[in-house]
Amino acid sequence: MTTRSIRGAAALTRAAAAVGAASAGASQHRLLRAALRNPRAGTSSPWLSEVLTGRRWPSIPSVANGAAGARLVSSAAAVATSAAREEGSRGARFLPGDVVLYQYEACPFCNKVKAFLDYYKIPYKVVEVNPINKKEIKWSDYKKVPILMVDGKQMNDSSAIIDQLFEKIRPDELAENEEERKWRGWVDNHLVHVLSPNIYRTPSEALESFDYITTHGNFSFMERLIAKYSGAAAMYMVSKKLKKRHNITDERAALYEAAETWVDALKGRPFCGGAEPNLADLAVFGVLRPIRHLQSGKDMVEHTRIGEWYDRMQHAVGNSTRAMTQSWQESREKI
């Protein structure tokens, strides 16, 4: 079953719920029945194609005595259950034996990659890079994170990594559409630049952020103490320069505006991808995930409409497929 079919099944389940009491225009009712038997058949109808891709919400009046609606709901549930089983192994066509991510735990670009791996159920190990000496990536000519090793092959740069993996997972999928490409670019060129001025906005928020970073990072006890306080002080100052560089007057206002811009971009859909998340959804979710429980993330959810979408994404992505944190020595032995 293709991704389009899976998305179609979810849309048809919603359509069936709308049918509950009811019998639509007979022609739409017949189309829904045909699509439940074969979701790919929906491409012959412009109306149903929009339903299948999540661009239209079916509006269906009632079916006499509710009997037809009940049968349709039952059929839709069966299709959706089958689709869910397929969805549980989204990456079944691409099953790498060894995936290792070199990262900083709080890095938004690293978290983009992790959101993608988690959503497509690709197990991966993590090597936490020490940002002070970067000894874990001294073997690499490329000195930034994320670096992803897939069965011994090195991949660099978050967007390039995701593009390469998606091509392997969905070789038959059409290239991303203009909307998806636009919002992925917005994440890299705008949203990420709003984050640092927010998470290091005040001395207390900078300390909160570095407490998270050093707790999850690859630090000895003394390194953690030094990094927490010196790093927080340094990033508090750096954030002011970043704020000026990116023409940000009010950090929180910029964050709230970005969140509202994204919600507006959804145009009432559950996800930018329609019935299911696309790469733009995963990119936004990935970069926001590490700040969600910091003060800046709490404020963002409280003061904007993004919370409902974030919760839907959290449910859609599901549990992390992160297998373990690998030691530097173990990772070097495999290179």
C-alpha positions in Angstrom: 0.0 0.0 0.0 1.4 3.4 -1.0 1.6 6.4 1.3 -1.3 7.9 -0.8 -3.4 4.9 -0.1 -2.7 5.0 3.6 -3.6 8.7 3.7 -6.7 7.9 1.7 -7.8 5.2 4.2 -7.5 7.7 7.1 -9.6 10.2 5.1 -12.2 7.6 4.2 -12.5 6.7 7.9 -13.4 10.3 8.6 -15.8 10.2 5.7 -17.5 7.1 7.1 -17.9 8.8 10.4 -19.6 11.7 8.7 -21.9 9.3 7.0 -23.1 7.9 10.3 -26.7 8.9 10.1 -26.7 9.2 6.5 -26.9 9.0 2.7 -25.2 11.6 0.7 -25.6 12.4 -2.8 -25.8 8.9 -4.2 -22.9 9.5 -6.5 -20.5 10.4 -3.6 -21.8 7.5 -1.6 -21.0 5.1 -4.4 -17.5 6.7 -4.9 -16.7 6.2 -1.2 -17.8 2.6 -1.3 -15.6 2.0 -4.4 -12.6 3.7 -2.8 -13.0 1.6 0.4 -12.6 -1.5 -1.8 -9.6 0.0 -3.7 -8.2 3.4 -2.5 -6.2 3.8 -5.7 -9.5 3.9 -7.7 -10.2 7.4 -6.2 -7.9 9.1 -8.7 -10.6 8.8 -11.3 -12.8 11.4 -9.4 -11.5 14.9 -8.7 -13.8 15.1 -5.6 -12.6 11.8 -4.2 -8.9 12.6 -5.1 -9.2 15.6 -2.9 -10.7 13.5 -0.1 -8.0 10.9 -0.4 -5.1 13.4 -0.2 -6.7 15.3 2.7 -7.5 18.5 0.8 -11.3 18.1 1.3 -13.4 17.1 4.2 -16.4 15.1 2.9 -19.8 16.6 3.7 -22.3 13.8 3.6 -26.0 14.1 4.7 -27.7 11.1 6.1 -28.4 7.6 4.9 -31.9 6.1 5.6 -32.1 4.4 9.0 -28.3 4.7 9.3 -27.8 1.1 8.0 -25.7 2.1 5.0 -23.6 4.4 7.2 -23.0 1.6 9.7 -21.8 -0.7 6.9 -19.6 2.0 5.5 -18.1 2.8 8.9 -17.4 -0.9 9.4 -15.7 -1.2 6.0 -13.7 2.0 6.6 -12.5 0.7 9.9 -11.2 -2.5 8.3 -9.3 -0.5 5.7 -7.9 1.9 8.3 -6.8 -1.1 10.4 -5.0 -2.6 7.5 -3.4 0.8 6.7 -2.3 1.2 10.3 -0.5 -2.1 10.1 1.3 -0.9 6.9 2.0 2.4 8.6 3.7 0.6 11.5 6.5 -0.3 9.1 6.7 2.8 6.9 10.4 2.1 6.1 9.9 -1.6 5.3 11.5 -1.1 1.8 14.6 0.3 3.4 16.0 -1.6 6.3 19.6 -0.5 7.0 21.6 -2.7 9.4 23.4 0.0 11.3 22.4 3.6 11.7 24.5 5.9 13.9 23.7 9.6 14.5 26.5 12.0 15.7 24.7 14.8 17.3 24.2 17.4 20.0 21.1 16.5 22.0 19.6 20.0 21.8 20.6 20.8 18.2 17.5 21.7 16.1 19.0 20.3 13.0 19.9 17.0 14.7 16.3 16.8 16.0 15.0 17.2 12.5 16.8 14.0 11.6 15.6 12.2 14.7 12.0 13.2 14.0 12.3 11.7 10.5 13.9 8.5 11.8 11.3 8.1 14.5 8.4 8.7 12.1 9.7 6.2 9.6 10.5 3.7 12.3 14.2 3.4 11.5 16.2 2.2 14.6 19.3 4.3 15.2 22.1 4.7 17.8 23.4 8.0 19.0 26.9 9.3 19.6 26.7 12.4 21.6 29.4 14.8 20.4 31.2 16.9 23.0 30.9 20.5 21.7 34.1 21.6 23.5 36.6 19.2 21.9 34.5 17.3 19.3 36.7 14.3 19.7 33.8 12.0 18.6 34.0 13.4 15.0 37.7 14.0 14.7 37.8 11.2 12.1 35.5 13.3 9.8 36.5 16.0 7.4 33.0 17.5 8.0 33.0 19.1 11.4 29.4 19.9 12.0 26.5 17.9 13.3 24.3 16.0 12.4 26.4 13.3 10.8 24.6 10.1 10.0 26.4 6.9 9.3 24.1 4.4 7.4 25.8 1.0 7.0 29.1 2.7 6.9 28.1 5.4 4.5 28.5 9.0 5.8 25.7 11.5 5.3 26.0 15.2 6.2 23.6 18.2 6.7 20.1 17.6 8.0 18.1 18.4 4.9 20.4 16.4 2.6 20.3 13.5 5.0 16.5 13.5 5.0 16.3 13.8 1.2 18.6 10.9 0.7 16.8 8.7 3.2 13.3 9.6 1.9 14.5 8.6 -1.6 15.5 5.2 -0.3 12.3 4.7 1.7 9.9 6.0 -0.9 11.6 5.5 -4.3 8.2 5.6 -6.1 7.0 8.8 -4.5 6.7 12.0 -6.5 9.2 14.7 -5.6 8.1 17.1 -2.9 5.6 19.7 -3.9 6.2 23.4 -4.0 4.4 24.0 -0.7 6.4 21.3 1.1 9.7 22.7 -0.3 8.7 26.2 0.7 8.1 25.4 4.4 11.1 23.2 4.7 13.2 26.1 3.6 11.3 28.4 6.0 12.3 26.0 8.9 16.1 26.2 7.9 16.2 29.9 7.1 13.8 31.4 9.6 12.4 29.2 12.4 15.7 27.9 13.7 17.1 31.5 13.9 14.2 32.5 16.2 15.0 29.7 18.7 18.4 30.7 20.2 17.3 34.2 21.1 14.4 32.7 22.9 16.0 29.8 24.8 18.9 32.0 25.9 16.7 35.1 26.3 17.5 35.7 30.1 20.2 34.4 32.4 17.7 32.0 34.0 16.5 30.7 30.7 20.1 30.3 29.5 20.9 28.2 32.6 17.7 26.2 32.1 18.7 25.4 28.5 22.3 24.5 29.5 21.1 22.3 32.3 19.1 20.3 29.7 22.1 20.3 27.2 24.7 19.2 29.8 22.4 16.6 31.4 21.8 14.9 28.0 25.2 15.7 26.5 28.5 13.8 26.6 30.2 15.6 29.5 32.2 14.5 32.5 31.1 15.8 35.9 33.5 18.7 35.8 32.9 19.5 32.1 29.2 19.6 32.9 29.6 22.2 35.7 32.0 24.3 33.6 29.8 24.0 30.5 26.6 24.8 32.3 27.7 28.1 33.7 30.2 29.3 31.2 28.1 28.1 28.3 25.0 29.7 29.6 26.8 33.0 30.1 28.4 32.9 26.7 25.2 31.9 24.9 23.2 34.6 26.7 25.6 37.1 25.1 25.7 35.4 21.7 21.9 35.3 21.6 21.8 39.1 21.8 24.1 39.2 18.7 21.9 36.7 16.9 18.8 38.7 17.8 20.4 41.8 16.1 21.7 39.8 13.1 18.3 38.4 12.4 16.5 41.7 13.0 14.5 40.4 16.0 13.2 43.2 18.2 11.1 41.0 20.7 12.2 37.4 21.0 8.9 36.0 22.3 6.9 38.0 19.7 9.1 36.5 17.0 8.5 33.0 18.3 4.8 33.5 18.6 4.6 35.0 15.1 6.5 32.0 13.7 4.2 29.6 15.5 1.1 31.4 14.2 2.5 31.6 10.7 2.9 27.8 10.7 -0.7 27.2 12.0 -2.0 29.5 9.2 0.0 27.5 6.6 -1.9 24.4 7.6 -5.1 26.0 6.2 -7.3 24.0 8.5 -5.7 20.7 7.7 -4.5 18.3 10.4 -1.0 18.5 8.9 0.7 20.3 6.1 0.7 17.0 4.3 -3.1 16.7 4.7 -4.2 13.6 6.4 -0.6 12.6 7.3 2.5 14.6 8.1 4.9 15.4 5.3 8.6 16.4 5.4 7.6 20.0 6.3 5.6 18.8 9.3 8.5 16.7 10.4 11.0 19.5 10.1 8.9 22.0 12.1 8.2 19.3 14.8 11.8 18.3 14.9 13.2 21.7 15.6 10.6 22.5 18.2 10.7 19.3 20.1 13.8 20.1 22.2 12.3 23.4 23.4 8.8 22.1 24.1 9.4 21.7 27.8 11.7 24.7 28.3 10.1 28.0 29.3 10.2 29.3 25.8 8.3 26.2 24.5 5.7 26.4 27.3 5.1 30.1 26.5 4.8 29.3 22.8 2.1 26.7 23.4 0.3 28.8 25.9 0.2 31.9 23.8 -0.4 30.5 20.3 -2.5 28.0 18.5 0.3 25.6 17.7 -0.4 23.2 20.7 -3.0 21.1 19.0 -0.9 20.5 15.9 2.1 19.7 18.1 0.1 17.1 20.0 -1.1 15.5 16.7 2.5 15.4 15.5 3.6 13.8 18.8 1.0 11.1 18.3 1.8 10.6 14.6 5.6 10.3 15.2 5.1 8.0 18.1 7.8 6.5 20.4 11.4 7.1 19.5 13.3 4.4 17.6 16.5 5.5 19.3 18.1 2.2 20.3 20.9 3.3 22.5 23.7 5.9 23.1 26.8 4.5 21.6 30.2 5.2 23.1 32.8 7.0 21.1 35.1 4.0 21.1 32.3 1.7 19.9 31.5 4.0 17.0 35.1 4.4 16.0 35.5 0.6 15.8 32.8 0.5 13.1 34.3 3.2 10.9 
